[in-house]
Amino acid sequence: MPINLYIFVALALFCIGVIGVLTRRNAIIIFMCIELMLNAVNLLLVAFSKMHLAEMGNAAPALANNGTDAQLFVFFIMVVAAAEVTVGLAIIVMMYRNTHSVDVNFLNRLKN
């Protein structure tokens, strides 16, 4: 499959995530859109790794690794994203307990 299709899908996912972050007020939806953007970046990372592996395999088969470098990076990105979501959801739950709303604009009232 050509790399252009992977780039197009990742760009579409990333744009949907950015639009969701910029237009939504619900904190849970914002976290879901951030995860969507991270998954788009992960898709590109693995696609470019496979493309690079194919080029290295043709040029120098002895120097090419088995293509797991990008997959390890994706795994660590997913672990960090899971930790981020855990902390973010804990903050959202505490915000809901105090204000009975998950509206992000409502956070301005918490400054006082």
Biopython code that builds the backbone (N, CA, C, O; Angstrom):
import numpy as np
from Bio.PDB.StructureBuilder import StructureBuilder

atoms = [
    (1, "MET", "N", (0.839, -1.172, 0.000)),
    (1, "MET", "CA", (0.000, 0.000, 0.000)),
    (1, "MET", "C", (0.889, 1.242, 0.000)),
    (1, "MET", "O", (1.859, 1.294, 0.755)),
    (2, "PRO", "N", (0.585, 2.230, -0.819)),
    (2, "PRO", "CA", (1.449, 3.416, -0.897)),
    (2, "PRO", "C", (1.377, 4.264, 0.370)),
    (2, "PRO", "O", (0.370, 4.273, 1.078)),
    (3, "ILE", "N", (2.462, 4.970, 0.635)),
    (3, "ILE", "CA", (2.566, 5.790, 1.836)),
    (3, "ILE", "C", (1.595, 6.962, 1.791)),
    (3, "ILE", "O", (1.217, 7.487, 2.838)),
    (4, "ASN", "N", (1.187, 7.380, 0.599)),
    (4, "ASN", "CA", (0.263, 8.513, 0.474)),
    (4, "ASN", "C", (-1.064, 8.250, 1.172)),
    (4, "ASN", "O", (-1.649, 9.165, 1.752)),
    (5, "LEU", "N", (-1.541, 7.021, 1.122)),
    (5, "LEU", "CA", (-2.803, 6.700, 1.787)),
    (5, "LEU", "C", (-2.673, 6.801, 3.303)),
    (5, "LEU", "O", (-3.584, 7.289, 3.971)),
    (6, "TYR", "N", (-1.550, 6.345, 3.849)),
    (6, "TYR", "CA", (-1.321, 6.457, 5.284)),
    (6, "TYR", "C", (-1.255, 7.925, 5.709)),
    (6, "TYR", "O", (-1.799, 8.311, 6.744)),
    (7, "ILE", "N", (-0.584, 8.729, 4.897)),
    (7, "ILE", "CA", (-0.474, 10.153, 5.206)),
    (7, "ILE", "C", (-1.848, 10.809, 5.173)),
    (7, "ILE", "O", (-2.166, 11.626, 6.037)),
    (8, "PHE", "N", (-2.663, 10.457, 4.183)),
    (8, "PHE", "CA", (-3.996, 11.033, 4.077)),
    (8, "PHE", "C", (-4.868, 10.652, 5.274)),
    (8, "PHE", "O", (-5.545, 11.510, 5.841)),
    (9, "VAL", "N", (-4.859, 9.390, 5.657)),
    (9, "VAL", "CA", (-5.670, 8.944, 6.795)),
    (9, "VAL", "C", (-5.187, 9.600, 8.090)),
    (9, "VAL", "O", (-5.997, 10.050, 8.900)),
    (10, "ALA", "N", (-3.880, 9.653, 8.279)),
    (10, "ALA", "CA", (-3.347, 10.278, 9.493)),
    (10, "ALA", "C", (-3.658, 11.771, 9.526)),
    (10, "ALA", "O", (-3.979, 12.309, 10.586)),
    (11, "LEU", "N", (-3.568, 12.442, 8.389)),
    (11, "LEU", "CA", (-3.899, 13.855, 8.327)),
    (11, "LEU", "C", (-5.377, 14.093, 8.632)),
    (11, "LEU", "O", (-5.725, 15.041, 9.336)),
    (12, "ALA", "N", (-6.239, 13.234, 8.104)),
    (12, "ALA", "CA", (-7.671, 13.360, 8.383)),
    (12, "ALA", "C", (-7.952, 13.154, 9.871)),
    (12, "ALA", "O", (-8.710, 13.920, 10.467)),
    (13, "LEU", "N", (-7.350, 12.128, 10.476)),
    (13, "LEU", "CA", (-7.542, 11.880, 11.908)),
    (13, "LEU", "C", (-7.021, 13.038, 12.748)),
    (13, "LEU", "O", (-7.661, 13.454, 13.714)),
    (14, "PHE", "N", (-5.859, 13.551, 12.376)),
    (14, "PHE", "CA", (-5.277, 14.649, 13.142)),
    (14, "PHE", "C", (-6.137, 15.903, 13.032)),
    (14, "PHE", "O", (-6.337, 16.605, 14.023)),
    (15, "CYS", "N", (-6.647, 16.189, 11.836)),
    (15, "CYS", "CA", (-7.504, 17.376, 11.659)),
    (15, "CYS", "C", (-8.813, 17.237, 12.426)),
    (15, "CYS", "O", (-9.294, 18.207, 13.010)),
    (16, "ILE", "N", (-9.390, 16.043, 12.428)),
    (16, "ILE", "CA", (-10.605, 15.819, 13.217)),
    (16, "ILE", "C", (-10.319, 16.050, 14.696)),
    (16, "ILE", "O", (-11.134, 16.644, 15.402)),
    (17, "GLY", "N", (-9.163, 15.581, 15.169)),
    (17, "GLY", "CA", (-8.785, 15.794, 16.561)),
    (17, "GLY", "C", (-8.588, 17.261, 16.899)),
    (17, "GLY", "O", (-9.033, 17.719, 17.951)),
    (18, "VAL", "N", (-7.926, 18.004, 16.020)),
    (18, "VAL", "CA", (-7.695, 19.436, 16.267)),
    (18, "VAL", "C", (-9.014, 20.196, 16.279)),
    (18, "VAL", "O", (-9.234, 21.047, 17.141)),
    (19, "ILE", "N", (-9.888, 19.893, 15.331)),
    (19, "ILE", "CA", (-11.190, 20.558, 15.296)),
    (19, "ILE", "C", (-11.990, 20.232, 16.547)),
    (19, "ILE", "O", (-12.671, 21.101, 17.092)),
    (20, "GLY", "N", (-11.915, 18.995, 17.004)),
    (20, "GLY", "CA", (-12.616, 18.611, 18.223)),
    (20, "GLY", "C", (-12.094, 19.328, 19.454)),
    (20, "GLY", "O", (-12.873, 19.740, 20.313)),
    (21, "VAL", "N", (-10.783, 19.480, 19.545)),
    (21, "VAL", "CA", (-10.200, 20.179, 20.698)),
    (21, "VAL", "C", (-10.583, 21.656, 20.681)),
    (21, "VAL", "O", (-10.868, 22.238, 21.727)),
    (22, "LEU", "N", (-10.589, 22.253, 19.510)),
    (22, "LEU", "CA", (-10.860, 23.685, 19.421)),
    (22, "LEU", "C", (-12.334, 24.038, 19.548)),
    (22, "LEU", "O", (-12.655, 25.149, 19.972)),
    (23, "THR", "N", (-13.239, 23.135, 19.196)),
    (23, "THR", "CA", (-14.656, 23.489, 19.172)),
    (23, "THR", "C", (-15.463, 22.934, 20.330)),
    (23, "THR", "O", (-16.513, 23.493, 20.648)),
    (24, "ARG", "N", (-15.037, 21.885, 20.962)),
    (24, "ARG", "CA", (-15.834, 21.255, 22.019)),
    (24, "ARG", "C", (-15.555, 21.884, 23.371)),
    (24, "ARG", "O", (-14.479, 22.430, 23.612)),
    (25, "ARG", "N", (-16.539, 21.797, 24.241)),
    (25, "ARG", "CA", (-16.398, 22.315, 25.601)),
    (25, "ARG", "C", (-16.326, 21.208, 26.636)),
    (25, "ARG", "O", (-15.881, 21.434, 27.761)),
    (26, "ASN", "N", (-16.756, 20.028, 26.268)),
    (26, "ASN", "CA", (-16.753, 18.906, 27.198)),
    (26, "ASN", "C", (-15.328, 18.380, 27.356)),
    (26, "ASN", "O", (-14.660, 18.077, 26.367)),
    (27, "ALA", "N", (-14.873, 18.274, 28.587)),
    (27, "ALA", "CA", (-13.490, 17.870, 28.846)),
    (27, "ALA", "C", (-13.221, 16.435, 28.403)),
    (27, "ALA", "O", (-12.115, 16.127, 27.958)),
    (28, "ILE", "N", (-14.197, 15.567, 28.515)),
    (28, "ILE", "CA", (-14.000, 14.178, 28.105)),
    (28, "ILE", "C", (-13.838, 14.088, 26.591)),
    (28, "ILE", "O", (-12.997, 13.331, 26.105)),
    (29, "ILE", "N", (-14.624, 14.842, 25.848)),
    (29, "ILE", "CA", (-14.496, 14.862, 24.388)),
    (29, "ILE", "C", (-13.135, 15.431, 23.991)),
    (29, "ILE", "O", (-12.519, 14.956, 23.036)),
    (30, "ILE", "N", (-12.669, 16.431, 24.708)),
    (30, "ILE", "CA", (-11.351, 17.012, 24.415)),
    (30, "ILE", "C", (-10.255, 15.974, 24.617)),
    (30, "ILE", "O", (-9.333, 15.886, 23.806)),
    (31, "PHE", "N", (-10.343, 15.185, 25.690)),
    (31, "PHE", "CA", (-9.345, 14.130, 25.905)),
    (31, "PHE", "C", (-9.420, 13.075, 24.803)),
    (31, "PHE", "O", (-8.385, 12.565, 24.372)),
    (32, "MET", "N", (-10.617, 12.742, 24.343)),
    (32, "MET", "CA", (-10.746, 11.776, 23.256)),
    (32, "MET", "C", (-10.122, 12.313, 21.969)),
    (32, "MET", "O", (-9.500, 11.558, 21.221)),
    (33, "CYS", "N", (-10.282, 13.609, 21.707)),
    (33, "CYS", "CA", (-9.691, 14.204, 20.506)),
    (33, "CYS", "C", (-8.166, 14.253, 20.605)),
    (33, "CYS", "O", (-7.477, 14.083, 19.599)),
    (34, "ILE", "N", (-7.640, 14.482, 21.792)),
    (34, "ILE", "CA", (-6.185, 14.448, 21.975)),
    (34, "ILE", "C", (-5.661, 13.040, 21.715)),
    (34, "ILE", "O", (-4.609, 12.875, 21.097)),
    (35, "GLU", "N", (-6.376, 12.038, 22.176)),
    (35, "GLU", "CA", (-5.973, 10.658, 21.904)),
    (35, "GLU", "C", (-6.040, 10.358, 20.411)),
    (35, "GLU", "O", (-5.196, 9.629, 19.890)),
    (36, "LEU", "N", (-7.023, 10.907, 19.725)),
    (36, "LEU", "CA", (-7.132, 10.720, 18.278)),
    (36, "LEU", "C", (-5.927, 11.317, 17.563)),
    (36, "LEU", "O", (-5.409, 10.727, 16.615)),
    (37, "MET", "N", (-5.478, 12.492, 18.017)),
    (37, "MET", "CA", (-4.292, 13.106, 17.422)),
    (37, "MET", "C", (-3.047, 12.269, 17.693)),
    (37, "MET", "O", (-2.205, 12.116, 16.807)),
    (38, "LEU", "N", (-2.917, 11.728, 18.891)),
    (38, "LEU", "CA", (-1.766, 10.872, 19.196)),
    (38, "LEU", "C", (-1.775, 9.610, 18.342)),
    (38, "LEU", "O", (-0.721, 9.161, 17.893)),
    (39, "ASN", "N", (-2.947, 9.039, 18.115)),
    (39, "ASN", "CA", (-3.028, 7.846, 17.274)),
    (39, "ASN", "C", (-2.694, 8.161, 15.819)),
    (39, "ASN", "O", (-2.135, 7.314, 15.122)),
    (40, "ALA", "N", (-3.024, 9.355, 15.352)),
    (40, "ALA", "CA", (-2.642, 9.748, 13.988)),
    (40, "ALA", "C", (-1.124, 9.827, 13.870)),
    (40, "ALA", "O", (-0.553, 9.383, 12.874)),
    (41, "VAL", "N", (-0.483, 10.382, 14.869)),
    (41, "VAL", "CA", (0.983, 10.461, 14.858)),
    (41, "VAL", "C", (1.588, 9.057, 14.939)),
    (41, "VAL", "O", (2.584, 8.778, 14.272)),
    (42, "ASN", "N", (1.010, 8.190, 15.730)),
    (42, "ASN", "CA", (1.500, 6.812, 15.813)),
    (42, "ASN", "C", (1.379, 6.099, 14.472)),
    (42, "ASN", "O", (2.278, 5.356, 14.075)),
    (43, "LEU", "N", (0.269, 6.325, 13.775)),
    (43, "LEU", "CA", (0.086, 5.718, 12.458)),
    (43, "LEU", "C", (1.169, 6.173, 11.492)),
    (43, "LEU", "O", (1.733, 5.361, 10.759)),
    (44, "LEU", "N", (1.460, 7.459, 11.488)),
    (44, "LEU", "CA", (2.519, 7.968, 10.610)),
    (44, "LEU", "C", (3.886, 7.418, 10.988)),
    (44, "LEU", "O", (4.691, 7.095, 10.115)),
    (45, "LEU", "N", (4.146, 7.312, 12.274)),
    (45, "LEU", "CA", (5.439, 6.802, 12.732)),
    (45, "LEU", "C", (5.659, 5.371, 12.251)),
    (45, "LEU", "O", (6.742, 5.045, 11.766)),
    (46, "VAL", "N", (4.663, 4.529, 12.378)),
    (46, "VAL", "CA", (4.801, 3.140, 11.932)),
    (46, "VAL", "C", (4.867, 3.063, 10.404)),
    (46, "VAL", "O", (5.627, 2.263, 9.858)),
    (47, "ALA", "N", (4.080, 3.886, 9.715)),
    (47, "ALA", "CA", (4.104, 3.858, 8.246)),
    (47, "ALA", "C", (5.459, 4.292, 7.708)),
    (47, "ALA", "O", (5.992, 3.667, 6.791)),
    (48, "PHE", "N", (6.024, 5.365, 8.275)),
    (48, "PHE", "CA", (7.345, 5.800, 7.815)),
    (48, "PHE", "C", (8.427, 4.802, 8.192)),
    (48, "PHE", "O", (9.409, 4.645, 7.467)),
    (49, "SER", "N", (8.254, 4.125, 9.325)),
    (49, "SER", "CA", (9.223, 3.099, 9.701)),
    (49, "SER", "C", (9.203, 1.941, 8.707)),
    (49, "SER", "O", (10.256, 1.445, 8.308)),
    (50, "LYS", "N", (8.021, 1.515, 8.311)),
    (50, "LYS", "CA", (7.928, 0.420, 7.340)),
    (50, "LYS", "C", (8.474, 0.840, 5.976)),
    (50, "LYS", "O", (9.105, 0.042, 5.282)),
    (51, "MET", "N", (8.226, 2.108, 5.594)),
    (51, "MET", "CA", (8.760, 2.603, 4.336)),
    (51, "MET", "C", (10.296, 2.628, 4.392)),
    (51, "MET", "O", (10.965, 2.225, 3.441)),
    (52, "HIS", "N", (10.835, 3.100, 5.502)),
    (52, "HIS", "CA", (12.284, 3.160, 5.660)),
    (52, "HIS", "C", (12.885, 1.756, 5.700)),
    (52, "HIS", "O", (13.964, 1.525, 5.155)),
    (53, "LEU", "N", (12.193, 0.824, 6.341)),
    (53, "LEU", "CA", (12.675, -0.553, 6.404)),
    (53, "LEU", "C", (12.730, -1.169, 5.012)),
    (53, "LEU", "O", (13.674, -1.889, 4.687)),
    (54, "ALA", "N", (11.727, -0.892, 4.195)),
    (54, "ALA", "CA", (11.721, -1.444, 2.836)),
    (54, "ALA", "C", (12.867, -0.869, 2.013)),
    (54, "ALA", "O", (13.491, -1.584, 1.229)),
    (55, "GLU", "N", (13.146, 0.422, 2.186)),
    (55, "GLU", "CA", (14.253, 1.035, 1.451)),
    (55, "GLU", "C", (15.597, 0.519, 1.942)),
    (55, "GLU", "O", (16.501, 0.280, 1.141)),
    (56, "MET", "N", (15.735, 0.347, 3.255)),
    (56, "MET", "CA", (16.998, -0.164, 3.795)),
    (56, "MET", "C", (17.197, -1.627, 3.433)),
    (56, "MET", "O", (18.327, -2.060, 3.206)),
    (57, "GLY", "N", (16.120, -2.387, 3.376)),
    (57, "GLY", "CA", (16.236, -3.793, 3.012)),
    (57, "GLY", "C", (16.712, -3.980, 1.592)),
    (57, "GLY", "O", (17.446, -4.922, 1.293)),
    (58, "ASN", "N", (16.296, -3.085, 0.718)),
    (58, "ASN", "CA", (16.738, -3.171, -0.678)),
    (58, "ASN", "C", (18.187, -2.716, -0.828)),
    (58, "ASN", "O", (18.938, -3.280, -1.623)),
    (59, "ALA", "N", (18.577, -1.697, -0.063)),
    (59, "ALA", "CA", (19.919, -1.132, -0.212)),
    (59, "ALA", "C", (20.976, -1.995, 0.478)),
    (59, "ALA", "O", (21.970, -2.382, -0.136)),
    (60, "ALA", "N", (20.753, -2.289, 1.751)),
    (60, "ALA", "CA", (21.740, -3.058, 2.519)),
    (60, "ALA", "C", (21.008, -4.011, 3.457)),
    (60, "ALA", "O", (20.670, -3.627, 4.577)),
    (61, "PRO", "N", (20.760, -5.224, 3.032)),
    (61, "PRO", "CA", (19.993, -6.158, 3.870)),
    (61, "PRO", "C", (20.653, -6.462, 5.206)),
    (61, "PRO", "O", (19.955, -6.769, 6.172)),
    (62, "ALA", "N", (21.952, -6.386, 5.287)),
    (62, "ALA", "CA", (22.635, -6.707, 6.541)),
    (62, "ALA", "C", (22.467, -5.604, 7.577)),
    (62, "ALA", "O", (22.508, -5.875, 8.777)),
    (63, "LEU", "N", (22.277, -4.350, 7.128)),
    (63, "LEU", "CA", (22.168, -3.231, 8.058)),
    (63, "LEU", "C", (20.740, -2.969, 8.522)),
    (63, "LEU", "O", (20.541, -2.251, 9.502)),
    (64, "ALA", "N", (19.754, -3.525, 7.851)),
    (64, "ALA", "CA", (18.356, -3.253, 8.195)),
    (64, "ALA", "C", (17.956, -4.038, 9.439)),
    (64, "ALA", "O", (18.200, -5.240, 9.541)),
    (65, "ASN", "N", (17.333, -3.328, 10.386)),
    (65, "ASN", "CA", (16.792, -4.033, 11.542)),
    (65, "ASN", "C", (15.428, -4.593, 11.161)),
    (65, "ASN", "O", (15.009, -4.484, 10.008)),
    (66, "ASN", "N", (14.752, -5.178, 12.101)),
    (66, "ASN", "CA", (13.488, -5.830, 11.776)),
    (66, "ASN", "C", (12.299, -4.883, 11.858)),
    (66, "ASN", "O", (11.162, -5.353, 11.809)),
    (67, "GLY", "N", (12.500, -3.574, 11.981)),
    (67, "GLY", "CA", (11.418, -2.611, 11.934)),
    (67, "GLY", "C", (10.671, -2.414, 13.228)),
    (67, "GLY", "O", (9.557, -1.892, 13.227)),
    (68, "THR", "N", (11.262, -2.821, 14.327)),
    (68, "THR", "CA", (10.551, -2.708, 15.604)),
    (68, "THR", "C", (10.857, -1.414, 16.347)),
    (68, "THR", "O", (10.261, -1.163, 17.394)),
    (69, "ASP", "N", (11.763, -0.589, 15.842)),
    (69, "ASP", "CA", (12.101, 0.653, 16.533)),
    (69, "ASP", "C", (10.890, 1.565, 16.653)),
    (69, "ASP", "O", (10.587, 2.054, 17.742)),
    (70, "ALA", "N", (10.204, 1.796, 15.555)),
    (70, "ALA", "CA", (9.029, 2.676, 15.587)),
    (70, "ALA", "C", (7.913, 2.053, 16.408)),
    (70, "ALA", "O", (7.163, 2.764, 17.075)),
    (71, "GLN", "N", (7.796, 0.745, 16.366)),
    (71, "GLN", "CA", (6.752, 0.093, 17.154)),
    (71, "GLN", "C", (7.022, 0.247, 18.646)),
    (71, "GLN", "O", (6.082, 0.357, 19.434)),
    (72, "LEU", "N", (8.286, 0.257, 19.041)),
    (72, "LEU", "CA", (8.610, 0.510, 20.449)),
    (72, "LEU", "C", (8.275, 1.944, 20.839)),
    (72, "LEU", "O", (7.742, 2.184, 21.922)),
    (73, "PHE", "N", (8.582, 2.897, 19.964)),
    (73, "PHE", "CA", (8.210, 4.287, 20.234)),
    (73, "PHE", "C", (6.703, 4.429, 20.365)),
    (73, "PHE", "O", (6.220, 5.131, 21.253)),
    (74, "VAL", "N", (5.956, 3.771, 19.489)),
    (74, "VAL", "CA", (4.494, 3.829, 19.545)),
    (74, "VAL", "C", (3.998, 3.229, 20.862)),
    (74, "VAL", "O", (3.072, 3.760, 21.477)),
    (75, "PHE", "N", (4.603, 2.139, 21.290)),
    (75, "PHE", "CA", (4.210, 1.529, 22.552)),
    (75, "PHE", "C", (4.432, 2.492, 23.713)),
    (75, "PHE", "O", (3.562, 2.626, 24.574)),
    (76, "PHE", "N", (5.575, 3.161, 23.749)),
    (76, "PHE", "CA", (5.838, 4.110, 24.838)),
    (76, "PHE", "C", (4.922, 5.330, 24.755)),
    (76, "PHE", "O", (4.508, 5.858, 25.787)),
    (77, "ILE", "N", (4.601, 5.782, 23.550)),
    (77, "ILE", "CA", (3.660, 6.888, 23.403)),
    (77, "ILE", "C", (2.293, 6.480, 23.945)),
    (77, "ILE", "O", (1.623, 7.277, 24.602)),
    (78, "MET", "N", (1.879, 5.256, 23.678)),
    (78, "MET", "CA", (0.587, 4.794, 24.175)),
    (78, "MET", "C", (0.584, 4.654, 25.692)),
    (78, "MET", "O", (-0.432, 4.924, 26.332)),
    (79, "VAL", "N", (1.695, 4.240, 26.271)),
    (79, "VAL", "CA", (1.777, 4.143, 27.735)),
    (79, "VAL", "C", (1.693, 5.526, 28.366)),
    (79, "VAL", "O", (0.979, 5.718, 29.350)),
    (80, "VAL", "N", (2.415, 6.487, 27.805)),
    (80, "VAL", "CA", (2.365, 7.855, 28.339)),
    (80, "VAL", "C", (0.972, 8.450, 28.146)),
    (80, "VAL", "O", (0.479, 9.162, 29.021)),
    (81, "ALA", "N", (0.337, 8.166, 27.019)),
    (81, "ALA", "CA", (-1.012, 8.674, 26.777)),
    (81, "ALA", "C", (-2.010, 8.064, 27.752)),
    (81, "ALA", "O", (-2.932, 8.744, 28.203)),
    (82, "ALA", "N", (-1.836, 6.793, 28.078)),
    (82, "ALA", "CA", (-2.723, 6.160, 29.057)),
    (82, "ALA", "C", (-2.550, 6.789, 30.444)),
    (82, "ALA", "O", (-3.525, 6.995, 31.167)),
    (83, "ALA", "N", (-1.310, 7.087, 30.803)),
    (83, "ALA", "CA", (-1.078, 7.761, 32.084)),
    (83, "ALA", "C", (-1.673, 9.164, 32.078)),
    (83, "ALA", "O", (-2.229, 9.611, 33.082)),
    (84, "GLU", "N", (-1.559, 9.852, 30.957)),
    (84, "GLU", "CA", (-2.144, 11.193, 30.832)),
    (84, "GLU", "C", (-3.660, 11.142, 30.978)),
    (84, "GLU", "O", (-4.246, 11.983, 31.659)),
    (85, "VAL", "N", (-4.287, 10.178, 30.353)),
    (85, "VAL", "CA", (-5.737, 10.052, 30.439)),
    (85, "VAL", "C", (-6.162, 9.713, 31.859)),
    (85, "VAL", "O", (-7.189, 10.198, 32.332)),
    (86, "THR", "N", (-5.391, 8.894, 32.532)),
    (86, "THR", "CA", (-5.723, 8.542, 33.911)),
    (86, "THR", "C", (-5.708, 9.772, 34.800)),
    (86, "THR", "O", (-6.638, 9.988, 35.577)),
    (87, "VAL", "N", (-4.671, 10.572, 34.696)),
    (87, "VAL", "CA", (-4.585, 11.797, 35.499)),
    (87, "VAL", "C", (-5.660, 12.787, 35.075)),
    (87, "VAL", "O", (-6.290, 13.421, 35.922)),
    (88, "GLY", "N", (-5.876, 12.924, 33.768)),
    (88, "GLY", "CA", (-6.891, 13.848, 33.274)),
    (88, "GLY", "C", (-8.293, 13.463, 33.716)),
    (88, "GLY", "O", (-9.079, 14.326, 34.107)),
    (89, "LEU", "N", (-8.613, 12.176, 33.657)),
    (89, "LEU", "CA", (-9.933, 11.749, 34.102)),
    (89, "LEU", "C", (-10.107, 11.919, 35.603)),
    (89, "LEU", "O", (-11.212, 12.209, 36.062)),
    (90, "ALA", "N", (-9.049, 11.747, 36.373)),
    (90, "ALA", "CA", (-9.137, 12.007, 37.814)),
    (90, "ALA", "C", (-9.423, 13.485, 38.071)),
    (90, "ALA", "O", (-10.216, 13.821, 38.951)),
    (91, "ILE", "N", (-8.786, 14.361, 37.311)),
    (91, "ILE", "CA", (-9.051, 15.801, 37.448)),
    (91, "ILE", "C", (-10.485, 16.117, 37.048)),
    (91, "ILE", "O", (-11.147, 16.920, 37.705)),
    (92, "ILE", "N", (-10.971, 15.493, 35.977)),
    (92, "ILE", "CA", (-12.343, 15.733, 35.535)),
    (92, "ILE", "C", (-13.346, 15.247, 36.577)),
    (92, "ILE", "O", (-14.348, 15.917, 36.828)),
    (93, "VAL", "N", (-13.092, 14.101, 37.179)),
    (93, "VAL", "CA", (-13.996, 13.591, 38.218)),
    (93, "VAL", "C", (-14.025, 14.536, 39.412)),
    (93, "VAL", "O", (-15.090, 14.809, 39.966)),
    (94, "MET", "N", (-12.871, 15.030, 39.805)),
    (94, "MET", "CA", (-12.850, 15.981, 40.927)),
    (94, "MET", "C", (-13.537, 17.293, 40.552)),
    (94, "MET", "O", (-14.217, 17.895, 41.382)),
    (95, "MET", "N", (-13.366, 17.733, 39.318)),
    (95, "MET", "CA", (-14.049, 18.939, 38.867)),
    (95, "MET", "C", (-15.559, 18.721, 38.875)),
    (95, "MET", "O", (-16.308, 19.609, 39.281)),
    (96, "TYR", "N", (-16.010, 17.559, 38.434)),
    (96, "TYR", "CA", (-17.439, 17.271, 38.421)),
    (96, "TYR", "C", (-18.009, 17.204, 39.838)),
    (96, "TYR", "O", (-19.126, 17.660, 40.084)),
    (97, "ARG", "N", (-17.254, 16.644, 40.752)),
    (97, "ARG", "CA", (-17.722, 16.579, 42.145)),
    (97, "ARG", "C", (-17.875, 17.968, 42.753)),
    (97, "ARG", "O", (-18.776, 18.194, 43.561)),
    (98, "ASN", "N", (-17.013, 18.890, 42.375)),
    (98, "ASN", "CA", (-17.068, 20.242, 42.937)),
    (98, "ASN", "C", (-18.060, 21.148, 42.225)),
    (98, "ASN", "O", (-18.727, 21.957, 42.869)),
    (99, "THR", "N", (-18.168, 21.025, 40.901)),
    (99, "THR", "CA", (-18.972, 21.982, 40.142)),
    (99, "THR", "C", (-20.204, 21.369, 39.492)),
    (99, "THR", "O", (-21.056, 22.112, 39.005)),
    (100, "HIS", "N", (-20.333, 20.056, 39.464)),
    (100, "HIS", "CA", (-21.423, 19.330, 38.806)),
    (100, "HIS", "C", (-21.509, 19.678, 37.322)),
    (100, "HIS", "O", (-22.602, 19.766, 36.763)),
    (101, "SER", "N", (-20.344, 19.878, 36.684)),
    (101, "SER", "CA", (-20.264, 20.158, 35.252)),
    (101, "SER", "C", (-18.886, 19.745, 34.754)),
    (101, "SER", "O", (-17.898, 19.811, 35.484)),
    (102, "VAL", "N", (-18.842, 19.318, 33.492)),
    (102, "VAL", "CA", (-17.554, 19.010, 32.864)),
    (102, "VAL", "C", (-17.256, 20.005, 31.752)),
    (102, "VAL", "O", (-16.440, 19.734, 30.872)),
    (103, "ASP", "N", (-17.918, 21.158, 31.794)),
    (103, "ASP", "CA", (-17.694, 22.219, 30.815)),
    (103, "ASP", "C", (-16.355, 22.890, 31.100)),
    (103, "ASP", "O", (-16.099, 23.323, 32.223)),
    (104, "VAL", "N", (-15.504, 22.974, 30.086)),
    (104, "VAL", "CA", (-14.167, 23.534, 30.264)),
    (104, "VAL", "C", (-14.241, 25.032, 30.555)),
    (104, "VAL", "O", (-13.420, 25.551, 31.311)),
    (105, "ASN", "N", (-15.200, 25.724, 29.975)),
    (105, "ASN", "CA", (-15.340, 27.154, 30.229)),
    (105, "ASN", "C", (-15.735, 27.447, 31.670)),
    (105, "ASN", "O", (-15.522, 28.556, 32.159)),
    (106, "PHE", "N", (-16.299, 26.479, 32.339)),
    (106, "PHE", "CA", (-16.689, 26.651, 33.736)),
    (106, "PHE", "C", (-15.472, 26.709, 34.666)),
    (106, "PHE", "O", (-15.587, 27.133, 35.816)),
    (107, "LEU", "N", (-14.310, 26.284, 34.166)),
    (107, "LEU", "CA", (-13.098, 26.297, 34.995)),
    (107, "LEU", "C", (-12.646, 27.713, 35.347)),
    (107, "LEU", "O", (-11.936, 27.889, 36.338)),
    (108, "ASN", "N", (-13.026, 28.713, 34.583)),
    (108, "ASN", "CA", (-12.656, 30.090, 34.893)),
    (108, "ASN", "C", (-13.229, 30.534, 36.232)),
    (108, "ASN", "O", (-12.654, 31.395, 36.897)),
    (109, "ARG", "N", (-14.346, 29.958, 36.629)),
    (109, "ARG", "CA", (-14.954, 30.305, 37.917)),
    (109, "ARG", "C", (-14.184, 29.748, 39.107)),
    (109, "ARG", "O", (-14.358, 30.210, 40.235)),
    (110, "LEU", "N", (-13.337, 28.763, 38.858)),
    (110, "LEU", "CA", (-12.576, 28.150, 39.950)),
    (110, "LEU", "C", (-11.377, 28.984, 40.365)),
    (110, "LEU", "O", (-10.728, 28.667, 41.362)),
    (111, "LYS", "N", (-11.065, 30.045, 39.623)),
    (111, "LYS", "CA", (-9.903, 30.869, 39.950)),
    (111, "LYS", "C", (-10.121, 31.643, 41.245)),
    (111, "LYS", "O", (-9.167, 31.878, 41.987)),
    (112, "ASN", "N", (-11.344, 32.037, 41.528)),
    (112, "ASN", "CA", (-11.622, 32.838, 42.723)),
    (112, "ASN", "C", (-11.683, 32.021, 43.983)),
    (112, "ASN", "O", (-11.910, 32.566, 45.063)),
]
sb = StructureBuilder()
sb.init_structure("model")
sb.init_model(0)
sb.init_chain("A")
sb.init_seg("    ")
for serial, (resi, resn, name, xyz) in enumerate(atoms, 1):
    if name == "N":
        sb.init_residue(resn, " ", resi, " ")
    sb.init_atom(name, np.array(xyz, "f"), 0.0, 1.0, " ", f" {name:<3s}", serial, name[0])
structure = sb.get_structure()
